Amino acid sequence: MTYEQLPDEWKEWVDLTPLERFRRSEQLFAQYLAMGGSLDPDPDPTSPFDDPEAWRPGAAHGRAGLRLLRRGAS
């Protein structure tokens, strides 16, 4: 595929300097995490290291769970 055949969005990305691409990637990654993205890998049942009994889904929306503590009347 030649440069002229690339979609406009890809051309914009290719035209950025490596430092500009890195900074944009940081912004995209931060946005992904802010929207609830997770860094946990998906389970791979074809992997020889896969243990389906050890894997369990992460917390909802990729965020840490919340535990409420109730205190009795003092």
OpenMM code with the backbone's topology and positions (N, CA, C; nanometers):
from openmm import Vec3, app, unit

residues = "MET THR TYR GLU GLN LEU PRO ASP GLU TRP LYS GLU TRP VAL ASP LEU THR PRO LEU GLU ARG PHE ARG ARG SER GLU GLN LEU PHE ALA GLN TYR LEU ALA MET GLY GLY SER LEU ASP PRO ASP PRO ASP PRO THR SER PRO PHE ASP ASP PRO GLU ALA TRP ARG PRO GLY ALA ALA HIS GLY ARG ALA GLY LEU ARG LEU LEU ARG ARG GLY ALA SER".split()
positions = [
    Vec3(0.0858, -0.1164, 0.0000),
    Vec3(0.0000, 0.0000, 0.0000),
    Vec3(0.0909, 0.1234, 0.0000),
    Vec3(0.0651, 0.2129, -0.0885),
    Vec3(0.1442, 0.3357, -0.0968),
    Vec3(0.0816, 0.4445, -0.0103),
    Vec3(0.1577, 0.5488, 0.0136),
    Vec3(0.1099, 0.6599, 0.0955),
    Vec3(-0.0183, 0.7186, 0.0382),
    Vec3(-0.0254, 0.7303, -0.0921),
    Vec3(-0.1432, 0.7891, -0.1571),
    Vec3(-0.2683, 0.7022, -0.1374),
    Vec3(-0.2505, 0.5736, -0.1162),
    Vec3(-0.3641, 0.4821, -0.0988),
    Vec3(-0.4140, 0.4773, 0.0459),
    Vec3(-0.3390, 0.5338, 0.1385),
    Vec3(-0.3790, 0.5314, 0.2785),
    Vec3(-0.5007, 0.6195, 0.3023),
    Vec3(-0.5858, 0.5814, 0.3957),
    Vec3(-0.6968, 0.6700, 0.4344),
    Vec3(-0.6407, 0.7977, 0.4973),
    Vec3(-0.7153, 0.9052, 0.4902),
    Vec3(-0.6694, 1.0352, 0.5406),
    Vec3(-0.6267, 1.0280, 0.6876),
    Vec3(-0.7022, 0.9546, 0.7685),
    Vec3(-0.6696, 0.9435, 0.9103),
    Vec3(-0.5314, 0.8795, 0.9298),
    Vec3(-0.4987, 0.7812, 0.8506),
    Vec3(-0.3678, 0.7153, 0.8596),
    Vec3(-0.2575, 0.8094, 0.8118),
    Vec3(-0.2868, 0.8866, 0.7085),
    Vec3(-0.1873, 0.9825, 0.6589),
    Vec3(-0.1520, 1.0830, 0.7672),
    Vec3(-0.2533, 1.1301, 0.8403),
    Vec3(-0.2288, 1.2244, 0.9492),
    Vec3(-0.1367, 1.1616, 1.0531),
    Vec3(-0.1591, 1.0351, 1.0834),
    Vec3(-0.0774, 0.9653, 1.1828),
    Vec3(0.0664, 0.9480, 1.1329),
    Vec3(0.0817, 0.9090, 1.0076),
    Vec3(0.2147, 0.8879, 0.9500),
    Vec3(0.2924, 1.0192, 0.9437),
    Vec3(0.2234, 1.1281, 0.9215),
    Vec3(0.2889, 1.2579, 0.9098),
    Vec3(0.3377, 1.3133, 1.0437),
    Vec3(0.2924, 1.2557, 1.1553),
    Vec3(0.3376, 1.3017, 1.2862),
    Vec3(0.4815, 1.2558, 1.3111),
    Vec3(0.5521, 1.3315, 1.3932),
    Vec3(0.6860, 1.2882, 1.4337),
    Vec3(0.6706, 1.1756, 1.5355),
    Vec3(0.7748, 1.0966, 1.5577),
    Vec3(0.7647, 0.9899, 1.6578),
    Vec3(0.7244, 1.0412, 1.7965),
    Vec3(0.7756, 1.1566, 1.8368),
    Vec3(0.7393, 1.2124, 1.9671),
    Vec3(0.5908, 1.2513, 1.9699),
    Vec3(0.5407, 1.3099, 1.8615),
    Vec3(0.3987, 1.3461, 1.8553),
    Vec3(0.3113, 1.2208, 1.8598),
    Vec3(0.3522, 1.1147, 1.7914),
    Vec3(0.2770, 0.9888, 1.7949),
    Vec3(0.2746, 0.9312, 1.9361),
    Vec3(0.3900, 0.9373, 2.0035),
    Vec3(0.3979, 0.8867, 2.1399),
    Vec3(0.3031, 0.9639, 2.2315),
    Vec3(0.3023, 1.0955, 2.2204),
    Vec3(0.2147, 1.1777, 2.3048),
    Vec3(0.0675, 1.1516, 2.2748),
    Vec3(0.0341, 1.1358, 2.1480),
    Vec3(-0.1054, 1.1044, 2.1134),
    Vec3(-0.1446, 0.9666, 2.1665),
    Vec3(-0.0502, 0.8722, 2.1602),
    Vec3(-0.0772, 0.7380, 2.2131),
    Vec3(-0.1027, 0.7435, 2.3632),
    Vec3(-0.0265, 0.8256, 2.4335),
    Vec3(-0.0483, 0.8430, 2.5770),
    Vec3(-0.1889, 0.8962, 2.6042),
    Vec3(-0.2312, 0.9932, 2.5247),
    Vec3(-0.3652, 1.0499, 2.5425),
    Vec3(-0.4729, 0.9446, 2.5164),
    Vec3(-0.4555, 0.8674, 2.4108),
    Vec3(-0.5531, 0.7633, 2.3780),
    Vec3(-0.5580, 0.6567, 2.4873),
    Vec3(-0.4413, 0.6196, 2.5386),
    Vec3(-0.4353, 0.5190, 2.6432),
    Vec3(-0.5031, 0.5686, 2.7703),
    Vec3(-0.4792, 0.6941, 2.8073),
    Vec3(-0.5442, 0.7520, 2.9250),
    Vec3(-0.6954, 0.7561, 2.9067),
    Vec3(-0.7402, 0.7884, 2.7867),
    Vec3(-0.8840, 0.7914, 2.7596),
    Vec3(-0.9430, 0.6512, 2.7684),
    Vec3(-0.8708, 0.5523, 2.7170),
    Vec3(-0.9156, 0.4130, 2.7242),
    Vec3(-0.9338, 0.3700, 2.8700),
    Vec3(-0.8370, 0.4031, 2.9552),
    Vec3(-0.8474, 0.3665, 3.0963),
    Vec3(-0.9595, 0.4431, 3.1649),
    Vec3(-0.9768, 0.5708, 3.1310),
    Vec3(-1.0824, 0.6522, 3.1909),
    Vec3(-1.2211, 0.6002, 3.1547),
    Vec3(-1.2325, 0.5368, 3.0388),
    Vec3(-1.3615, 0.4819, 2.9953),
    Vec3(-1.3855, 0.3425, 3.0519),
    Vec3(-1.2939, 0.2950, 3.1374),
    Vec3(-1.3141, 0.1649, 3.2009),
    Vec3(-1.2355, 0.0523, 3.1380),
    Vec3(-1.1434, 0.0836, 3.0491),
    Vec3(-1.0602, -0.0200, 2.9895),
    Vec3(-0.9761, -0.0890, 3.0949),
    Vec3(-0.9368, -0.2100, 3.0677),
    Vec3(-0.8616, -0.2885, 3.1651),
    Vec3(-0.7260, -0.3278, 3.1088),
    Vec3(-0.6281, -0.3380, 3.1972),
    Vec3(-0.4950, -0.3830, 3.1575),
    Vec3(-0.4820, -0.5348, 3.1702),
    Vec3(-0.5841, -0.5986, 3.2267),
    Vec3(-0.5801, -0.7431, 3.2425),
    Vec3(-0.5927, -0.8106, 3.1066),
    Vec3(-0.5081, -0.9104, 3.0799),
    Vec3(-0.5174, -0.9807, 2.9521),
    Vec3(-0.6415, -1.0690, 2.9479),
    Vec3(-0.6910, -1.0907, 2.8286),
    Vec3(-0.8021, -1.1833, 2.8113),
    Vec3(-0.7498, -1.3246, 2.8298),
    Vec3(-0.8311, -1.4147, 2.8838),
    Vec3(-0.7861, -1.5528, 2.8991),
    Vec3(-0.7642, -1.6173, 2.7618),
    Vec3(-0.6625, -1.7016, 2.7529),
    Vec3(-0.6309, -1.7705, 2.6278),
    Vec3(-0.6412, -1.9207, 2.6507),
    Vec3(-0.7557, -1.9797, 2.6142),
    Vec3(-0.7739, -2.1232, 2.6395),
    Vec3(-0.6787, -2.2117, 2.5587),
    Vec3(-0.6124, -2.1575, 2.4571),
    Vec3(-0.5189, -2.2383, 2.3784),
    Vec3(-0.3784, -2.2368, 2.4367),
    Vec3(-0.3551, -2.1546, 2.5380),
    Vec3(-0.2229, -2.1451, 2.5987),
    Vec3(-0.1974, -2.2643, 2.6902),
    Vec3(-0.0754, -2.3192, 2.6879),
    Vec3(-0.0451, -2.4288, 2.7794),
    Vec3(-0.0424, -2.3823, 2.9254),
    Vec3(-0.0360, -2.2508, 2.9484),
    Vec3(-0.0334, -2.1973, 3.0840),
    Vec3(-0.1722, -2.1581, 3.1338),
    Vec3(-0.2732, -2.1790, 3.0526),
    Vec3(-0.4095, -2.1413, 3.0891),
    Vec3(-0.4627, -2.2329, 3.1983),
    Vec3(-0.5114, -2.1738, 3.3041),
    Vec3(-0.5756, -2.2474, 3.4123),
    Vec3(-0.7133, -2.1861, 3.4308),
    Vec3(-0.8156, -2.2430, 3.3676),
    Vec3(-0.9485, -2.1808, 3.3724),
    Vec3(-1.0047, -2.1691, 3.5129),
    Vec3(-0.9579, -2.2533, 3.6047),
    Vec3(-1.0084, -2.2433, 3.7412),
    Vec3(-0.9442, -2.1278, 3.8166),
    Vec3(-0.8275, -2.0817, 3.7726),
    Vec3(-0.7593, -1.9708, 3.8387),
    Vec3(-0.8070, -1.8366, 3.7858),
    Vec3(-0.8569, -1.8332, 3.6641),
    Vec3(-0.9006, -1.7071, 3.6057),
    Vec3(-1.0400, -1.6728, 3.6533),
    Vec3(-1.0595, -1.5467, 3.6816),
    Vec3(-1.1938, -1.4982, 3.7130),
    Vec3(-1.2056, -1.3571, 3.6580),
    Vec3(-1.3233, -1.3178, 3.6168),
    Vec3(-1.3383, -1.1845, 3.5568),
    Vec3(-1.3036, -1.0754, 3.6571),
    Vec3(-1.2521, -0.9652, 3.6029),
    Vec3(-1.2151, -0.8518, 3.6873),
    Vec3(-1.3376, -0.7777, 3.7384),
    Vec3(-1.3133, -0.6738, 3.8115),
    Vec3(-1.4222, -0.5927, 3.8640),
    Vec3(-1.4963, -0.5244, 3.7490),
    Vec3(-1.6176, -0.4851, 3.7749),
    Vec3(-1.6988, -0.4201, 3.6723),
    Vec3(-1.6290, -0.2954, 3.6194),
    Vec3(-1.6329, -0.2769, 3.4930),
    Vec3(-1.5782, -0.1592, 3.4255),
    Vec3(-1.4271, -0.1450, 3.4444),
    Vec3(-1.3575, -0.2528, 3.4785),
    Vec3(-1.2139, -0.2476, 3.4931),
    Vec3(-1.1658, -0.1667, 3.6128),
    Vec3(-1.2559, -0.1334, 3.7014),
    Vec3(-1.2180, -0.0540, 3.8182),
    Vec3(-1.2143, -0.1422, 3.9425),
    Vec3(-1.1462, -0.0944, 4.0425),
    Vec3(-1.1391, -0.1688, 4.1679),
    Vec3(-1.2772, -0.1757, 4.2319),
    Vec3(-1.3014, -0.2829, 4.3032),
    Vec3(-1.4295, -0.2988, 4.3710),
    Vec3(-1.4437, -0.2006, 4.4874),
    Vec3(-1.5622, -0.1846, 4.5339),
    Vec3(-1.5906, -0.0921, 4.6423),
    Vec3(-1.6575, -0.1702, 4.7537),
    Vec3(-1.6055, -0.1562, 4.8735),
    Vec3(-1.6630, -0.2254, 4.9872),
    Vec3(-1.7073, -0.1197, 5.0874),
    Vec3(-1.8311, -0.1231, 5.1218),
    Vec3(-1.8847, -0.0269, 5.2182),
    Vec3(-1.8679, -0.0817, 5.3596),
    Vec3(-1.8203, 0.0012, 5.4464),
    Vec3(-1.8082, -0.0359, 5.5868),
    Vec3(-1.9162, 0.0372, 5.6631),
    Vec3(-1.9905, -0.0379, 5.7437),
    Vec3(-2.0928, 0.0248, 5.8253),
    Vec3(-2.0488, 0.0182, 5.9702),
    Vec3(-2.0650, 0.1278, 6.0358),
    Vec3(-2.0300, 0.1322, 6.1767),
    Vec3(-2.1573, 0.1387, 6.2589),
    Vec3(-2.1533, 0.0681, 6.3650),
    Vec3(-2.2676, 0.0709, 6.4557),
    Vec3(-2.2728, 0.2021, 6.5321),
    Vec3(-2.3844, 0.2261, 6.5964),
    Vec3(-2.3994, 0.3478, 6.6762),
    Vec3(-2.3008, 0.3453, 6.7899),
    Vec3(-2.2305, 0.4550, 6.8096),
    Vec3(-2.1288, 0.4623, 6.9170),
    Vec3(-2.1835, 0.5309, 7.0374),
] * unit.nanometer
topology = app.Topology()
chain = topology.addChain("A")
for resn in residues:
    res = topology.addResidue(resn, chain)
    for name in ("N", "CA", "C"):
        topology.addAtom(name, app.Element.getBySymbol(name[0]), res)
